[in-house]
Amino acid sequence: MNGDEIMKATCPDCFYEFELSEDVMKGEVITCDDCGAQLEVVEIEPEIKLQVAEVEEEDWGE
């Protein structure tokens, strides 16, 4: 990828298409601009693939 390339991704939850910064990394968690879902980047090459990030439960020691 060169520095001028626009990376596009689609939210797997609401199917909104948005642009990502070119320095996005595998494993990074981003937020969908449309529905607010937390999305994890699972693949970058050959194309961006996102999945809804697993929400970790808070452990309050109960």
ZADRENKE-723360 format. One line per field, with one value per residue: residue number from 1; residue in three letters; x, y, z of N, C-alpha, C in turn. Coordinates in steps of 0.001 Angstrom, whole numbers, padded with zeros to 6 digits. Each point is the difference from the previous one (the first is absolute). Example, Ala and Ser with C-alpha at 12.3 -4.5 7.8 and 13.67 -1.06 7.14 Angstrom:
BEGIN
k	1;2 .
r	ala;ser .
n_u	013190;-000350 .
n_v	-005690;001050 .
n_w	007800;-000720 .
ca_u	-000890;000820 .
ca_v	001190;001190 .
ca_w	000000;000060 .
c_u	000900;-000770 .
c_v	001200;001090 .
c_w	000000;000730 .
END
This chain:
BEGIN
k	1;2;3;4;5;6;7;8;9;10;11;12;13;14;15;16;17;18;19;20;21;22;23;24;25;26;27;28;29;30;31;32;33;34;35;36;37;38;39;40;41;42;43;44;45;46;47;48;49;50;51;52;53;54;55;56;57;58;59;60;61;62 .
r	met;asn;gly;asp;glu;ile;met;lys;ala;thr;cys;pro;asp;cys;phe;tyr;glu;phe;glu;leu;ser;glu;asp;val;met;lys;gly;glu;val;ile;thr;cys;asp;asp;cys;gly;ala;gln;leu;glu;val;val;glu;ile;glu;pro;glu;ile;lys;leu;gln;val;ala;glu;val;glu;glu;glu;asp;trp;gly;glu .
n_u	000845;-000354;000641;-000303;000114;-001268;-000007;-000844;-000932;-000636;-000841;000393;-000215;000371;001129;000304;000274;001228;000749;001127;000711;000978;000100;-001236;-000092;000419;-001192;000065;-000517;-000975;-000560;-001111;000204;-000635;000339;001291;-000131;000523;000923;000360;001176;-000542;-000121;001184;000700;-000559;-000920;-000507;000120;-001238;000038;-001197;000606;000622;-001092;001056;-000472;-000520;001115;-001081;000464;-001135 .
n_v	-001185;000950;001117;-000113;-001253;000038;-000322;-000835;000086;-001137;000678;-001090;001028;001164;-000534;000904;000678;-000129;001090;-000690;000368;000426;000485;-000380;-000641;-001207;-000277;001078;000681;000096;001183;-000650;000865;-001057;-001244;000353;-001040;-000751;000307;-001272;000519;-000932;000750;000165;-001077;-000207;-000125;001140;-000718;000321;-000122;-000247;000953;-000992;000205;000457;-000963;000980;-000199;000160;-001255;-000140 .
n_w	000000;-000824;000268;-001309;000385;-000400;001284;-000597;000929;000226;000759;000669;000797;-000572;-000494;000925;-001117;000494;000109;-000148;001051;-000773;001249;-000385;001178;-000353;000505;-000780;001000;-000905;-000091;-000314;-001000;-000527;000377;000028;-000841;000963;-000918;-000146;-000339;-000793;-001089;-000579;-000285;-001151;000957;000426;001103;000369;001313;000493;000709;000610;000716;000651;000767;000707;000665;000729;-000130;-000637 .
ca_u	-000845;000755;-000539;-001158;-001110;-001099;-000458;-001416;-000467;-001441;-000398;-000752;-001221;-001009;000402;000443;001356;000748;001422;000905;001330;000888;000866;-000785;000734;-000763;-000230;-000457;-001446;-000489;-001432;-000763;-000505;-001450;-000770;000744;000512;001436;000403;001402;000596;000501;000836;000326;000301;-000027;-000971;-000351;-001109;-000330;-001013;-000429;000936;-000581;000028;000452;-000805;000726;000022;000009;000389;-001192 .
ca_v	001185;001239;000993;000699;-000929;000139;-001309;-000001;-001179;-000037;-000493;-001249;000114;000839;000067;001351;000006;001165;-000005;-000232;000573;-000955;-000659;-000921;-001239;-001195;-000075;001306;000128;001293;000186;000325;001369;000015;-000670;000034;-001324;-000155;-000946;-000397;-000253;-001377;-000174;001227;-000400;000909;001067;000195;-000799;000375;-000779;000664;-000332;-000606;000899;-000700;000292;000563;-000867;000893;-000783;-000482 .
ca_w	000000;000023;000905;-000563;-000134;000958;000436;000349;000718;000207;001316;-000115;000795;-000666;-001411;-000339;-000549;000451;-000301;001115;-000182;-000656;000976;000818;000233;000354;001436;000482;000183;-000462;000211;-001202;000058;-000175;001060;001252;000368;000165;-001024;000020;-001311;000019;-001187;-000715;-001378;-001139;000239;001409;000513;001368;000719;001225;001073;001189;001148;001198;001181;001141;001183;001172;001181;000707 .
c_u	000882;-000715;-001244;-001247;-001038;-000499;-001448;-000345;-001503;-000294;-000799;-001340;-001094;000289;000327;001432;000702;001472;000796;001323;000922;000914;-000756;000753;-000958;-000107;-000505;-001524;-000391;-001500;-000663;-000593;-001526;-000750;000719;000549;001517;000430;001487;000458;000612;000867;000257;000247;-000719;-001032;-000305;-001192;-000184;-000964;-000363;000900;-000746;000144;000406;-000815;000889;-000086;000159;000304;-001179;-000106 .
c_v	001237;001033;000713;-000879;000228;-001398;000106;-001316;000107;-000595;-001288;000038;000768;000217;001410;-000080;001278;-000167;-000208;000678;-001077;-000736;-000947;-001335;-001139;-000070;001301;-000002;001422;000059;000374;001395;000060;-000590;-000035;-001342;000035;-001125;-000282;-000260;-001398;-000323;001359;-000303;-001303;001115;000071;-000882;000351;-001011;000778;-000480;-000608;000973;-000811;000463;000593;-000973;000900;-000765;-000502;-001498 .
c_w	000000;000857;-000492;-000067;001098;000330;000433;000675;000170;001365;-000171;000745;-000757;-001487;-000477;-000523;000420;-000333;001282;-000275;-000565;000970;000932;000094;000348;001518;000599;000122;-000380;000229;-001313;000170;-000051;001197;001345;000459;000125;-000947;000089;-001432;000052;-001205;-000622;-001479;-000311;000138;001487;000359;001465;000598;001257;001132;001178;001159;001222;001183;001079;001169;001207;001268;000779;-000065 .
END
